[in-house]
Amino acid sequence: MAIHVLWQFTTLFLFLAGSLAGDDDWLSPVYRNFYQYPLPFPPVKEAKYSYTNATTGRKINYYEIEIKPFQQQVYPNLGKANLVGYDGISPGPTFHMEKGTEAVVRFINHASMATSVHLHGSYSRAPFDGWAEDVTEAGHYKDYYYPNLQSARTLWYHDHAIHHTAENAYFGQAGFYLLHDAAEDALGLPSGNYDIPLALAAKQYKSNGDLFSPAAETTSLYGDVIHVNGQPWPYFKVEPRKYRLRFLDTSISRQFKLYFEQDGAGGKQLPFQVIASDAGLLSKPITSKTLEIAMAERWEVIFDFAPFARKNITLRNSRDVQKDEDYGGTDRVMRFVVGDVVSNDANNGDPPSTLRNLDLPPQKTTVDRSFKFGRSGGADDWTINGVTFSQVDNRILAKPPRGAVELWELENSSGGWSHPVHIHLVDFQIISRTDGKRPVLEYEKVALKDVVLLGTNEKVRVLAKYAPWDGVYMFHCHNLIHEDHDMMAAFNVSVLEDFGYPETTKFIDPMEERWRSKPESPETSGKEYVEGVLLPMFDNLDAYAGVEQVEEALDEYWKTKGSAIRPSTTLASVTSNQPGATRSSSATRTSSVATSTRRSSSGSSGSGSGSGSG
């Protein structure tokens, strides 16, 4: 009883402290160089090697990324910040991928902490999806095999290592991965120099200019220094024409409610068109004056700078977004400096009234599963249905049969926290949002998503088809402080015993030893090995071959056999008893996914203590 009262008192104290904090306060040294430095752009990542199957024509490109420390001058008058990034930059290099050309990306860890890489927005097979415990230690590498077969979309790659994702991502491990296709290219949307990726982040700095670490945080680290593509409050020179702006929130705890305003126009919000989300194009453009974007979400907009030649447009952030703390500069993001000459008028028209036909899951109204996102009293652990990811015997909370359509209800009964919920593997439709202050937003209604903001006191229902692959995947809160303190769970897309579709290889266990990281070695690098051994091996797996036929077969299966389905219910049974299953022993496979590494795992940092509401 006494502990419960103490926890309630602490919660009230923190709420009042946050409410009374002045919006003009700073946690970091005061930054005085607003809009004085240009918006940087990461370099485009080029393929190092390539392989084409002479019979099928299937092509796989090979890339290498080195994870390593670097320094950045963030404050002009202070010391440099020590960071860790992909290829030693942050954001990491940008991948431009074409639909239909697969990729193997080798991530080589030359940093001090263990890493795991998640390609966020990809339906990668389970061993290449960035399972949190599938870590790569220093001096090791892992080859990630990516399909690049979905519709055009803005993906991103980021760290996903158990219990220190927040540290790795916050110190720089995030980057854009842009997938293009012919259907989107034909729409005449702004492209090339007029297609601008914008990675938002919020960080906190120490008095010497170095980055403040989130290692001891247990609730959130909102940050008071807003970055775009790694630069605090930059400017970007634009022409007076339409631009496509791809927004990504890489923050570990801060969400944004963005709007554009003309300098000197008294705060008037300017309209723009939202055209795409996490899973690619919306069904139609939606005109809006604000854009709500939470951690890990992607939204794309078209903004027309034509009426503002020789003027400045400032991208701003609203105050009082959910329960985020506001500080001296968090109401500003960046500035666009509009010129008076258009050098290229191609793809400068209005977007089509219909962008695409969304592949929506079949509609249903019965909730299949409910998940409550909360906190364990005054403890450090954040939970889903009262379970933490470290409770290995219980953390598989759902077993949707392969190809099944399920309606999930996500609940946040807390008034003190919001949770952006990410479900791996699938694109989902937001069906409803109730009990909080917001409905389903207009641009959410015409989108497919892989992250949904579960705001304070909200219930959200999402509908998805759990396909195309079977295997064990994760879902979790993308406030990375919460994620690191175990607000993660798993779902097992269960094998259909009588599916009958021929598949060369099974990829059920995300910790299958065959695909784990390996020590660096000259014998497993170089053109001869990669093009002669590695890429042909991946090609022979048929991991992503015929995905459209797989999905058609699943649809037909559910039409004819769905009512009589009896899916497998344990990880051991779905990994050891199937034709074409992996060769590891069932005991090894089961324990690999159900073995706790907790916070004492290699490479992770100890966590501090803290209090807060659930």
C-alpha positions as CSV (number, residue, x, y, z in Angstrom):
1,M,0.0,0.0,0.0
2,A,2.8,2.4,1.0
3,I,4.6,1.7,-2.3
4,H,1.5,2.3,-4.3
5,V,0.9,5.7,-2.5
6,L,4.6,6.6,-3.1
7,W,4.3,5.8,-6.8
8,Q,1.1,7.9,-7.1
9,F,2.8,10.8,-5.3
10,T,5.9,10.5,-7.6
11,T,3.6,10.5,-10.7
12,L,1.8,13.6,-9.5
13,F,5.1,15.4,-8.7
14,L,6.5,14.6,-12.2
15,F,3.3,15.7,-13.9
16,L,3.3,19.0,-12.1
17,A,7.0,19.5,-12.6
18,G,6.5,19.0,-16.4
19,S,3.4,21.2,-16.4
20,L,5.2,24.1,-14.7
21,A,8.4,23.9,-16.8
22,G,8.8,27.0,-18.8
23,D,8.7,26.7,-22.6
24,D,11.7,29.0,-22.8
25,D,14.0,26.7,-20.7
26,W,16.9,24.8,-22.0
27,L,18.4,21.5,-20.8
28,S,21.3,21.8,-23.3
29,P,23.6,24.8,-23.6
30,V,21.5,27.5,-25.3
31,Y,21.9,27.2,-29.1
32,R,22.1,30.6,-30.8
33,N,22.7,29.7,-34.5
34,F,19.2,29.1,-35.7
35,Y,19.0,28.9,-39.5
36,Q,22.7,29.7,-40.0
37,Y,23.9,26.4,-41.3
38,P,22.6,24.6,-44.5
39,L,20.6,21.4,-44.5
40,P,23.1,18.5,-45.1
41,F,22.3,15.5,-47.2
42,P,23.9,12.0,-46.6
43,P,25.6,10.5,-49.6
44,V,23.9,7.9,-51.8
45,K,25.1,4.4,-51.0
46,E,26.3,2.6,-54.1
47,A,26.4,-1.2,-54.6
48,K,29.9,-2.7,-54.3
49,Y,29.2,-6.0,-56.1
50,S,26.3,-7.5,-58.0
51,Y,25.0,-10.9,-59.1
52,T,22.4,-11.9,-61.7
53,N,21.0,-15.3,-62.1
54,A,21.5,-16.2,-65.8
55,T,18.4,-18.4,-65.9
56,T,15.8,-16.3,-63.9
57,G,17.3,-12.9,-64.4
58,R,16.9,-12.2,-60.7
59,K,19.5,-9.6,-59.6
60,I,21.0,-9.1,-56.1
61,N,23.1,-6.1,-55.3
62,Y,25.7,-6.2,-52.5
63,Y,26.5,-3.3,-50.1
64,E,28.8,-2.8,-47.1
65,I,28.1,-0.5,-44.2
66,E,30.7,0.1,-41.5
67,I,29.4,1.1,-38.1
68,K,32.0,3.3,-36.5
69,P,32.6,6.3,-34.2
70,F,33.0,9.8,-35.5
71,Q,32.8,13.4,-34.2
72,Q,30.5,16.2,-35.2
73,Q,30.8,19.9,-34.4
74,V,27.2,20.7,-33.2
75,Y,27.9,23.8,-31.2
76,P,30.2,26.2,-33.0
77,N,31.7,27.5,-29.7
78,L,32.0,24.2,-27.8
79,G,33.7,20.9,-28.2
80,K,32.7,18.2,-30.7
81,A,30.1,15.6,-30.0
82,N,31.1,11.9,-30.0
83,L,28.8,9.9,-32.2
84,V,28.5,6.4,-33.8
85,G,27.0,6.1,-37.2
86,Y,26.6,4.0,-40.3
87,D,29.8,4.7,-42.4
88,G,30.7,7.2,-39.7
89,I,28.0,9.7,-40.5
90,S,24.5,10.4,-39.2
91,P,22.1,10.0,-40.8
92,G,23.7,7.1,-42.5
93,P,24.1,7.0,-46.3
94,T,20.8,6.9,-48.2
95,F,19.9,3.8,-50.2
96,H,18.0,4.3,-53.4
97,M,16.5,0.9,-54.4
98,E,14.4,-0.2,-57.4
99,K,11.6,-2.7,-56.8
100,G,12.5,-6.1,-58.0
101,T,16.3,-5.9,-57.4
102,E,17.1,-7.7,-54.1
103,A,19.9,-6.6,-51.8
104,V,22.4,-8.0,-49.4
105,V,23.7,-5.4,-47.0
106,R,26.7,-6.4,-44.8
107,F,26.8,-4.3,-41.6
108,I,30.3,-4.5,-40.1
109,N,30.5,-3.5,-36.4
110,H,33.6,-1.4,-35.7
111,A,31.9,0.3,-32.7
112,S,32.1,-0.7,-29.1
113,M,28.5,-1.7,-28.4
114,A,26.6,-4.7,-29.9
115,T,24.2,-3.8,-32.8
116,S,21.2,-5.3,-34.6
117,V,19.8,-3.7,-37.7
118,H,16.1,-3.4,-38.6
119,L,15.0,-2.4,-42.1
120,H,11.8,-0.7,-41.0
121,G,9.0,-1.1,-43.4
122,S,10.3,-4.2,-45.2
123,Y,8.7,-7.6,-45.0
124,S,12.1,-9.2,-44.6
125,R,12.4,-12.8,-43.6
126,A,12.6,-13.3,-39.8
127,P,16.4,-13.9,-39.6
128,F,17.0,-10.7,-41.4
129,D,14.5,-8.5,-39.7
130,G,16.6,-7.3,-36.8
131,W,15.4,-9.4,-33.9
132,A,16.5,-7.6,-30.8
133,E,18.7,-10.4,-29.5
134,D,20.2,-11.2,-32.8
135,V,23.2,-8.9,-32.1
136,T,26.5,-8.3,-33.9
137,E,29.4,-7.8,-31.5
138,A,32.3,-5.6,-32.2
139,G,34.6,-7.1,-34.8
140,H,31.8,-9.1,-36.4
141,Y,29.5,-8.6,-39.4
142,K,26.1,-9.8,-40.4
143,D,24.7,-10.1,-43.9
144,Y,21.1,-8.9,-44.1
145,Y,19.0,-10.1,-47.1
146,Y,16.3,-7.7,-48.2
147,P,13.5,-8.3,-50.8
148,N,12.8,-4.8,-52.2
149,L,9.6,-6.2,-53.7
150,Q,6.9,-4.0,-52.0
151,S,5.3,-0.9,-53.4
152,A,7.4,2.3,-53.5
153,R,7.9,3.7,-50.0
154,T,10.1,5.5,-47.6
155,L,11.8,2.9,-45.4
156,W,14.6,3.5,-42.9
157,Y,17.3,1.3,-41.3
158,H,18.2,1.7,-37.6
159,D,19.6,-0.1,-34.7
160,H,17.4,-2.7,-32.8
161,A,19.8,-4.2,-30.3
162,I,18.4,-5.5,-27.0
163,H,18.3,-3.0,-24.2
164,H,20.4,-0.3,-25.9
165,T,18.5,0.5,-29.0
166,A,17.9,4.0,-27.7
167,E,21.7,4.6,-27.2
168,N,22.7,3.3,-30.6
169,A,20.0,5.1,-32.5
170,Y,20.3,8.3,-30.5
171,F,24.1,8.4,-31.1
172,G,23.6,8.2,-34.8
173,Q,22.5,4.7,-36.1
174,A,19.7,5.6,-38.5
175,G,19.4,6.2,-42.2
176,F,17.0,6.4,-45.2
177,Y,16.2,3.5,-47.5
178,L,14.1,4.6,-50.4
179,L,12.3,2.1,-52.6
180,H,11.1,3.2,-56.0
181,D,8.9,1.6,-58.6
182,A,7.6,2.3,-62.1
183,A,4.0,2.9,-60.9
184,E,5.0,5.7,-58.7
185,D,7.5,7.1,-61.2
186,A,4.7,7.5,-63.7
187,L,2.7,9.8,-61.5
188,G,4.8,12.9,-62.2
189,L,5.5,13.7,-58.6
190,P,8.5,16.0,-57.7
191,S,11.7,14.0,-58.1
192,G,15.5,14.3,-58.2
193,N,16.6,17.6,-56.6
194,Y,12.9,18.3,-55.6
195,D,12.5,15.0,-53.6
196,I,13.9,15.8,-50.2
197,P,14.3,13.3,-47.3
198,L,14.1,15.0,-43.9
199,A,15.1,13.0,-40.8
200,L,13.9,14.8,-37.7
201,A,15.5,14.2,-34.3
202,A,15.6,15.8,-30.8
203,K,18.7,15.5,-28.7
204,Q,20.2,16.9,-25.5
205,Y,23.8,18.1,-25.0
206,K,26.2,18.5,-22.1
207,S,28.0,21.8,-21.3
208,N,31.1,20.7,-23.2
209,G,29.2,20.2,-26.5
210,D,29.1,16.4,-26.2
211,L,25.9,14.4,-26.5
212,F,24.0,13.6,-23.3
213,S,23.5,9.8,-23.0
214,P,20.1,8.2,-22.6
215,A,21.6,5.1,-20.9
216,A,20.2,5.9,-17.5
217,E,16.8,7.1,-18.7
218,T,13.7,5.0,-17.8
219,T,10.8,7.2,-19.0
220,S,11.7,9.4,-22.0
221,L,14.4,11.7,-23.4
222,Y,12.5,14.4,-25.3
223,G,15.6,16.5,-26.2
224,D,15.6,20.2,-26.6
225,V,17.9,20.6,-29.7
226,I,16.0,19.8,-32.9
227,H,18.0,18.3,-35.8
228,V,17.1,17.8,-39.4
229,N,19.5,15.4,-41.3
230,G,21.9,15.8,-38.4
231,Q,22.0,19.6,-38.3
232,P,20.3,21.7,-35.6
233,W,17.7,24.1,-37.1
234,P,19.1,24.3,-40.6
235,Y,18.1,26.3,-43.6
236,F,17.5,25.0,-47.1
237,K,17.4,27.0,-50.3
238,V,14.5,26.1,-52.6
239,E,13.1,27.2,-55.9
240,P,9.6,28.7,-56.2
241,R,8.0,25.4,-57.2
242,K,6.6,22.2,-55.8
243,Y,8.8,19.9,-53.6
244,R,8.2,16.4,-52.2
245,L,9.3,16.4,-48.6
246,R,9.8,12.9,-47.0
247,F,9.5,13.3,-43.2
248,L,10.9,10.7,-40.8
249,D,10.9,11.0,-37.1
250,T,14.1,9.4,-35.8
251,S,13.8,10.8,-32.3
252,I,13.9,8.3,-29.4
253,S,11.0,10.0,-27.5
254,R,9.8,13.2,-29.2
255,Q,6.9,13.5,-31.6
256,F,5.9,16.5,-33.7
257,K,2.9,18.4,-34.9
258,L,4.4,20.3,-37.8
259,Y,3.2,23.3,-39.8
260,F,4.6,25.8,-42.3
261,E,4.4,29.5,-41.8
262,Q,5.6,32.5,-43.8
263,D,7.9,34.7,-41.9
264,G,6.1,37.9,-40.8
265,A,2.7,36.5,-41.5
266,G,1.5,36.3,-37.9
267,G,1.6,32.6,-37.4
268,K,-0.8,31.7,-40.3
269,Q,-0.5,28.0,-41.1
270,L,0.0,27.2,-44.8
271,P,-1.7,24.3,-46.6
272,F,0.1,21.3,-48.1
273,Q,-0.8,18.0,-49.6
274,V,-0.1,14.7,-47.8
275,I,0.7,12.0,-50.4
276,A,2.4,9.1,-48.7
277,S,2.8,7.3,-45.4
278,D,4.9,4.4,-43.9
279,A,3.7,2.0,-46.5
280,G,3.9,4.3,-49.6
281,L,1.4,6.3,-51.4
282,L,-2.0,7.2,-50.0
283,S,-5.1,6.4,-52.0
284,K,-5.5,10.1,-52.7
285,P,-3.8,13.4,-51.7
286,I,-5.1,15.0,-48.5
287,T,-4.8,18.7,-48.0
288,S,-3.8,19.7,-44.4
289,K,-2.3,22.5,-42.5
290,T,-0.7,20.3,-39.8
291,L,1.2,17.0,-39.8
292,E,1.3,14.8,-36.8
293,I,4.3,12.5,-36.8
294,A,5.5,10.2,-34.0
295,M,8.7,8.3,-33.6
296,A,9.5,6.0,-36.6
297,E,6.5,7.3,-38.6
298,R,7.1,8.5,-42.2
299,W,4.8,11.0,-43.9
300,E,5.4,12.6,-47.3
301,V,4.0,15.9,-48.4
302,I,4.0,18.2,-51.4
303,F,4.6,21.8,-50.5
304,D,4.3,24.5,-53.2
305,F,6.8,27.3,-52.7
306,A,5.7,29.1,-55.9
307,P,3.7,31.8,-54.1
308,F,6.6,32.7,-51.8
309,A,9.5,33.7,-54.1
310,R,12.2,35.7,-52.3
311,K,10.5,35.0,-49.0
312,N,11.3,32.6,-46.1
313,I,9.0,29.7,-45.0
314,T,9.6,28.3,-41.5
315,L,8.7,24.8,-40.6
316,R,7.5,24.9,-37.0
317,N,6.4,22.4,-34.3
318,S,3.4,23.0,-32.1
319,R,3.5,23.2,-28.4
320,D,1.9,20.7,-26.1
321,V,2.2,17.7,-28.4
322,Q,0.9,14.7,-26.4
323,K,2.8,14.8,-23.1
324,D,6.2,15.9,-24.6
325,E,8.2,18.5,-22.7
326,D,8.6,21.8,-24.5
327,Y,11.8,23.8,-24.4
328,G,13.2,27.0,-25.7
329,G,13.7,25.9,-29.3
330,T,11.4,23.0,-29.7
331,D,8.7,25.0,-31.5
332,R,11.0,25.5,-34.5
333,V,12.4,22.9,-36.9
334,M,14.0,24.5,-40.0
335,R,13.7,27.3,-42.6
336,F,13.2,27.2,-46.3
337,V,14.7,30.2,-48.2
338,V,12.8,30.6,-51.4
339,G,14.6,31.9,-54.5
340,D,13.1,33.5,-57.6
341,V,14.2,31.2,-60.4
342,V,12.9,27.8,-61.4
343,S,15.7,25.8,-63.1
344,N,13.5,22.8,-64.0
345,D,9.8,22.7,-64.3
346,A,9.4,19.0,-64.8
347,N,7.1,17.1,-62.4
348,N,5.8,20.4,-61.1
349,G,2.1,19.9,-61.6
350,D,-0.7,19.0,-59.2
351,P,-0.6,15.3,-58.0
352,P,-3.3,13.0,-59.5
353,S,-6.6,13.0,-57.6
354,T,-6.1,9.2,-57.2
355,L,-2.6,8.1,-56.3
356,R,-3.2,4.3,-56.1
357,N,-5.7,1.6,-55.1
358,L,-4.7,0.5,-51.6
359,D,-4.5,-3.2,-51.1
360,L,-6.6,-3.1,-48.0
361,P,-7.2,-6.2,-45.9
362,P,-10.7,-7.7,-46.0
363,Q,-12.8,-5.8,-43.5
364,K,-14.0,-7.3,-40.2
365,T,-15.4,-5.9,-36.9
366,T,-14.7,-8.6,-34.3
367,V,-11.5,-7.9,-32.3
368,D,-9.2,-10.8,-32.5
369,R,-6.6,-9.7,-29.9
370,S,-6.2,-6.9,-27.4
371,F,-3.0,-5.4,-26.1
372,K,-2.6,-3.0,-23.2
373,F,0.5,-0.9,-23.1
374,G,1.4,0.2,-19.6
375,R,4.0,0.2,-16.8
376,S,4.7,-2.1,-13.9
377,G,3.9,0.2,-11.0
378,G,7.0,2.2,-10.0
379,A,9.4,-0.2,-11.7
380,D,11.6,0.4,-14.6
381,D,9.8,-2.1,-16.8
382,W,7.3,-1.1,-19.5
383,T,4.9,-3.9,-20.4
384,I,2.4,-5.2,-23.0
385,N,-0.5,-7.0,-21.4
386,G,1.6,-7.0,-18.2
387,V,4.4,-8.9,-19.9
388,T,8.0,-7.8,-20.6
389,F,10.1,-9.0,-23.4
390,S,12.5,-10.6,-20.9
391,Q,9.7,-12.9,-19.7
392,V,10.7,-15.4,-22.4
393,D,8.1,-18.0,-21.7
394,N,5.3,-15.5,-22.2
395,R,6.5,-13.0,-24.7
396,I,5.0,-14.5,-27.8
397,L,1.6,-12.9,-27.3
398,A,0.0,-13.7,-30.6
399,K,0.0,-16.6,-33.1
400,P,-1.9,-15.4,-36.1
401,P,-2.0,-18.2,-38.8
402,R,-0.1,-17.3,-42.0
403,G,-2.3,-15.3,-44.2
404,A,-5.0,-14.6,-41.6
405,V,-6.6,-11.2,-41.3
406,E,-6.8,-10.0,-37.7
407,L,-8.2,-7.0,-36.0
408,W,-6.0,-5.9,-33.0
409,E,-7.0,-3.4,-30.4
410,L,-4.2,-1.4,-28.8
411,E,-4.9,0.4,-25.5
412,N,-3.0,3.1,-23.6
413,S,-4.9,3.7,-20.4
414,S,-2.3,6.2,-19.2
415,G,-2.7,9.9,-19.2
416,G,1.1,10.4,-18.8
417,W,2.6,8.7,-21.8
418,S,2.0,8.0,-25.5
419,H,3.3,5.0,-27.3
420,P,4.0,4.8,-31.1
421,V,3.3,1.1,-31.7
422,H,5.3,-0.6,-34.5
423,I,4.2,-4.0,-35.8
424,H,6.9,-5.7,-37.9
425,L,6.3,-7.6,-41.2
426,V,2.8,-6.1,-42.0
427,D,1.2,-3.0,-43.4
428,F,-2.0,-2.3,-41.4
429,Q,-5.1,-0.1,-41.8
430,I,-6.1,2.1,-38.9
431,I,-9.8,1.4,-38.3
432,S,-10.6,3.5,-35.3
433,R,-9.2,5.7,-32.5
434,T,-11.3,6.3,-29.4
435,D,-11.3,7.5,-25.8
436,G,-8.6,10.1,-26.3
437,K,-8.7,13.6,-27.8
438,R,-8.1,12.6,-31.4
439,P,-10.0,10.6,-34.1
440,V,-8.4,8.8,-36.9
441,L,-6.7,11.7,-38.8
442,E,-7.9,12.4,-42.3
443,Y,-4.6,11.4,-43.9
444,E,-4.5,8.2,-41.8
445,K,-7.9,7.2,-43.2
446,V,-6.5,6.8,-46.7
447,A,-3.1,5.2,-45.7
448,L,-1.5,1.9,-44.9
449,K,0.8,2.1,-41.9
450,D,3.4,0.1,-39.9
451,V,3.4,2.6,-36.9
452,V,0.4,4.1,-35.2
453,L,0.6,6.6,-32.4
454,L,-1.3,5.3,-29.4
455,G,-1.9,8.7,-27.6
456,T,-2.7,9.3,-24.0
457,N,-5.8,7.4,-23.0
458,E,-6.5,6.1,-26.5
459,K,-7.7,2.9,-27.9
460,V,-6.7,2.2,-31.5
461,R,-7.9,-0.7,-33.7
462,V,-5.6,-1.8,-36.6
463,L,-6.4,-4.4,-39.3
464,A,-3.7,-6.5,-41.1
465,K,-3.2,-9.6,-43.1
466,Y,-0.3,-11.6,-41.4
467,A,1.5,-12.4,-44.6
468,P,3.4,-13.1,-46.8
469,W,5.7,-15.1,-44.6
470,D,5.5,-17.3,-41.6
471,G,8.0,-16.8,-38.7
472,V,8.5,-15.0,-35.4
473,Y,8.4,-11.2,-35.5
474,M,8.2,-8.4,-33.0
475,F,5.9,-5.6,-32.1
476,H,6.7,-2.9,-29.6
477,C,6.6,0.7,-28.5
478,H,8.9,3.0,-30.6
479,N,9.6,5.3,-27.7
480,L,13.1,3.7,-27.6
481,I,13.4,4.3,-23.8
482,H,10.3,2.2,-23.3
483,E,11.5,-0.4,-25.9
484,D,14.8,-0.8,-24.1
485,H,12.9,-1.3,-20.8
486,D,11.0,-4.3,-22.4
487,M,7.9,-2.8,-23.9
488,M,8.3,-5.4,-26.7
489,A,6.6,-8.6,-27.5
490,A,6.6,-11.2,-30.3
491,F,4.0,-12.8,-32.6
492,N,4.4,-16.1,-34.4
493,V,2.9,-16.1,-37.8
494,S,2.2,-19.8,-37.6
495,V,2.9,-22.4,-40.3
496,L,-0.2,-23.7,-42.2
497,E,0.3,-27.5,-42.0
498,D,-1.7,-28.1,-45.1
499,F,-0.8,-25.0,-47.2
500,G,0.9,-27.2,-49.8
501,Y,2.7,-24.3,-51.5
502,P,6.3,-25.3,-52.6
503,E,8.9,-23.3,-50.8
504,T,12.7,-24.0,-51.0
505,T,13.7,-22.8,-47.6
506,K,11.9,-22.0,-44.3
507,F,12.8,-19.0,-42.3
508,I,10.9,-19.3,-39.0
509,D,13.4,-18.6,-36.2
510,P,14.9,-15.1,-36.1
511,M,17.9,-16.5,-34.2
512,E,18.7,-19.4,-36.5
513,E,22.4,-19.9,-36.2
514,R,23.1,-20.2,-39.9
515,W,22.2,-16.5,-40.4
516,R,23.8,-15.1,-37.2
517,S,26.7,-12.6,-37.3
518,K,30.3,-13.9,-37.9
519,P,33.8,-12.7,-37.1
520,E,35.4,-10.6,-39.8
521,S,37.7,-12.7,-42.1
522,P,39.5,-12.1,-45.4
523,E,38.1,-15.4,-46.6
524,T,34.5,-14.1,-46.5
525,S,35.1,-10.8,-48.3
526,G,36.1,-9.5,-51.6
527,K,34.6,-9.7,-55.1
528,E,35.4,-13.3,-55.8
529,Y,33.8,-14.6,-52.6
530,V,30.8,-12.2,-52.7
531,E,29.9,-12.7,-56.4
532,G,31.0,-16.3,-56.7
533,V,29.7,-17.8,-53.4
534,L,27.7,-15.4,-51.2
535,L,25.2,-13.9,-53.6
536,P,24.5,-17.2,-55.5
537,M,23.9,-18.9,-52.1
538,F,21.2,-16.3,-51.2
539,D,19.7,-16.5,-54.7
540,N,19.3,-20.3,-54.4
541,L,17.2,-19.9,-51.2
542,D,14.3,-18.5,-53.2
543,A,13.5,-16.5,-50.0
544,Y,11.4,-13.9,-51.8
545,A,10.7,-15.6,-55.1
546,G,7.2,-15.4,-56.4
547,V,5.8,-13.4,-53.5
548,E,2.8,-12.3,-55.5
549,Q,2.0,-16.0,-56.2
550,V,2.5,-16.8,-52.5
551,E,0.0,-14.2,-51.5
552,E,-2.5,-15.4,-54.1
553,A,-2.1,-18.9,-52.8
554,L,-2.7,-17.7,-49.3
555,D,-5.9,-15.9,-50.3
556,E,-7.1,-19.0,-52.1
557,Y,-6.3,-21.2,-49.1
558,W,-8.3,-19.0,-46.8
559,K,-11.3,-19.0,-49.2
560,T,-11.3,-22.8,-49.2
561,K,-9.8,-24.0,-45.9
562,G,-9.8,-21.1,-43.6
563,S,-12.7,-22.2,-41.4
564,A,-11.0,-25.6,-40.6
565,I,-7.5,-24.2,-40.0
566,R,-5.5,-25.7,-37.1
567,P,-2.2,-23.7,-37.0
568,S,0.8,-24.8,-35.1
569,T,1.0,-23.3,-31.6
570,T,4.6,-23.6,-30.4
571,L,7.9,-22.3,-31.8
572,A,9.4,-25.8,-31.5
573,S,6.7,-27.4,-33.6
574,V,6.9,-24.8,-36.4
575,T,10.7,-24.9,-36.6
576,S,11.4,-28.6,-36.4
577,N,8.6,-30.5,-38.0
578,Q,8.1,-28.8,-41.3
579,P,9.4,-30.0,-44.7
580,G,12.3,-27.7,-45.7
581,A,12.7,-26.4,-42.2
582,T,16.1,-25.3,-41.1
583,R,18.7,-27.9,-40.0
584,S,19.3,-26.6,-36.5
585,S,18.0,-28.8,-33.7
586,S,14.6,-27.8,-32.4
587,A,16.0,-27.3,-28.9
588,T,18.6,-24.8,-30.2
589,R,15.9,-23.0,-32.2
590,T,13.5,-22.8,-29.4
591,S,16.0,-21.6,-26.8
592,S,17.5,-19.0,-29.2
593,V,14.2,-17.1,-29.2
594,A,13.2,-17.9,-25.7
595,T,16.4,-17.2,-23.8
596,S,16.6,-14.0,-21.8
597,T,19.6,-11.7,-22.3
598,R,18.1,-9.1,-19.9
599,R,20.2,-5.9,-19.3
600,S,23.4,-7.8,-18.5
601,S,23.7,-8.9,-22.1
602,S,27.0,-8.4,-23.8
603,G,27.4,-4.8,-25.0
604,S,24.4,-3.4,-23.2
605,S,24.6,-0.6,-20.6
606,G,23.3,-0.7,-17.1
607,S,20.1,1.2,-16.7
608,G,19.4,3.8,-14.0
609,S,16.3,4.2,-11.9
610,G,13.4,6.5,-12.3
611,S,9.7,7.0,-11.7
612,G,6.7,7.9,-13.7
613,S,3.2,7.1,-14.5
614,G,2.2,4.0,-16.3
